[in-house]
Every structure is written in C-alpha cells, then in structure tokens.
Amino acid sequence: MSRLKGKATLITGGTSGIGLATARRFIEEGARVAITGTSAARLEEARATLGGDVLAITADAGDVAAQDGIAQQIGATFGKLDAVFLNAGIADLRPLADWTDAAFDRSIDVDLKGPYFLVKALVPLLSNSSSIVLSGSVNAHMGMAATHVYSLAKAGMISLARTLSGELIGRGIRANVISPGPIDTPLNDKLGLDPEASRARAKAVVGLVPAGRFGTAEEIANAVVFLASDECRFMVGSEMLIDGGMSIV
Ligand SMILES: NC(=O)c1ccc[n+]([C@@H]2O[C@H](COP(=O)([O-])OP(=O)(O)OC[C@H]3O[C@@H](n4cnc5c(N)ncnc54)[C@H](OP(=O)(O)O)[C@@H]3O)[C@@H](O)[C@H]2O)c1
C-alpha cells in the first residue's frame, strides 16, 4: 500500500482515537508523519506504538502562538508538507445555562481558532498539490442539546473548508472536511460522566444511528487517507459525512 508514498504529513491530536488511527494508516500508506498533542508523555507513548521515525510535537491547539512553532518544526524536519489533518479537538458539552465566557473561548480556541492559524502558518510549506483535511462533526448538522459551542466550531470548520479552498486552490492546495458521526474513541470518556451515565448516553446515541452502532476510528482514518491522497484531487471544499446515517437516513 503506497497511496501516500513520499508525502510529508501532519496530524494534530495524533496521540489518541481518530488521530492515532490515522497516523497508523498514513504510515502504512508510505507517508512521513508528524503528530501533535499537549502531553509529551502521551506523544512518546504514541511514537512507541507507531514506530518508525514519527516526528512528535508538543503543542496546544488552542494556543495561536504555538502554531508557528509547529510550522517551524515541520519546515526544519520535512522541508515541505503535502497533507495536514486538523484533527485535535475537545468536546465540552453542557446546557446553555452552564456556559461561561472562559469555557466558550477555550472550545473555540482549540476546535476552530487554533486550526485556522495553523493553516496560516503552514501555507508557505504546503506543496502544489497538497491537501488540508479539517475535522468537522455530524453535530454541525443537528440540533442536539448541550452541543452549542462544539457544533458552532465544527460548522466553522465546514465553512473553512470552502473558503480556504477558494483562496488556496490556485496554489494547488485543496481543503475538505470530514464529519464523523459517533465514533468509539477515548473522547467519550472525557465528557465528565460517571460510568453509568456514560453507558446510558452511549445507548441513547446508538439509538440515533441507523447503522445501529458507533463507528470505529479506523473507518474515519481510511477516509482521511483518501482525502489526503492524490485520488481525490478533484474534491475541493467538500464535506465527507461518515455518520452511519445519523443525520440523513
Ligand atoms: N469521537 C467522536 O465521536 C467524534 C465525532 C465527530 C468528530 N470528532 C472529532 O474528531 C477529532 C478527534 O476526536 P477523537 O474522538 O479521536 O478524540 P480523542 O480520542 O479524545 O483524541 C483527541 C486528540 O486531540 C488531542 N488534543 C486534545 N486537545 C488538544 C489540544 N488543546 N492541543 C493539541 N491536541 C489536543 C489529544 O491529545 P492529548 O490529549 O494527548 O493532548 C488527542 O490526540 C476531534 O476534533 C473531534 O471533535 C470525534
């Protein structure tokens, strides 16, 4: 398998879930891979799992200044970039009454603003032709309670795939967004629920999915391989929705 052979790639949030599965698939397809995360220890663990010469970069996706540092390390190590998956994200879910100014800003910083400024920092390194894959969500298409700010950020990512493409396609840089439905990853354990509430939530969520289950991180990773590869060079500013039919059927 060599669909990404010779490509230099970056996956933000590559220590867990969808990002880690995508890093594994990118390596299998012949790519050189850099990953980011907030914890040096988790990055080291991911590097040990992935093997090879993965470049691990400690950087907070919510810190605009740190995004220039990611670009510098990519430039120094790879000299160019052919694909970036803007995957790092948090899901802070709470009812409207519980939102604070600071919590709102943190979600938007990590899930939307940081990724935007990372693209800005990476553009000089992006080759002709290259692929930007943004992480959206089925939630951007639904009115699910307590997802206000998360959904807002993900709707922003869907919009960004279009407007970034509009500005950058002349340079051979295309942007697309992948919008997963419920995926079985550690994200679901980070929602602040006790085990019983977590099980009840998972059951309720599955009830909303026509396919009758959570998706797997590998199912999303396979789609990101396609989006990062030259196979989808004619896909520009689009969204790939992989949600078991949740928002459509
Ligand atoms: N799982 C789902 O059902 C689902 C559905 C739709 C969309 N998504 C989206 O898919 C993406 C990946 O989610 P996942 O389910 O794979 O979650 P996950 O298992 O929790 O992984 C999240 C990744 O993002 C990193 N991360 C979190 N905050 C970060 C920050 N401030 N700076 C840098 N890295 C950060 C984490 O690294 P560290 O914690 O090590 O820093 C980790 O590598 C997210 O954008 C999420 O919104 C997920």
The ligand as an ORCA input file, in Angstrom:
! r2SCAN-3c Opt
* xyz 0 1
  N     -15.261     10.522     18.654
  C     -16.321     11.055     18.045
  O     -17.468     10.572     18.214
  C     -16.151     12.217     17.116
  C     -17.242     12.579     16.306
  C     -17.129     13.675     15.463
  C     -15.952     14.396     15.424
  N     -14.915     14.027     16.215
  C     -13.707     14.853     16.171
  O     -12.589     14.051     15.862
  C     -11.424     14.644     16.440
  C     -10.671     13.555     17.207
  O     -11.517     13.059     18.222
  P     -11.307     11.657     18.932
  O     -12.649     11.068     19.104
  O     -10.255     10.889     18.272
  O     -10.845     12.172     20.383
  P      -9.696     11.711     21.387
  O      -9.529     10.242     21.380
  O     -10.023     12.406     22.662
  O      -8.390     12.369     20.742
  C      -8.252     13.755     20.719
  C      -6.847     14.094     20.262
  O      -6.726     15.527     20.247
  C      -5.646     15.903     21.087
  N      -5.930     17.169     21.740
  C      -6.952     17.477     22.554
  N      -6.858     18.750     22.956
  C      -5.743     19.231     22.373
  C      -5.110     20.494     22.392
  N      -5.580     21.516     23.110
  N      -3.966     20.648     21.698
  C      -3.453     19.626     20.963
  N      -4.008     18.412     20.912
  C      -5.148     18.234     21.602
  C      -5.482     14.781     22.076
  O      -4.150     14.773     22.518
  P      -3.702     14.982     24.050
  O      -4.911     14.810     24.911
  O      -2.682     13.929     24.228
  O      -3.184     16.360     24.078
  C      -5.793     13.572     21.214
  O      -4.659     13.200     20.485
  C     -11.901     15.793     17.312
  O     -11.728     17.014     16.628
  C     -13.368     15.501     17.497
  O     -14.141     16.659     17.714
  C     -14.977     12.963     17.062
*
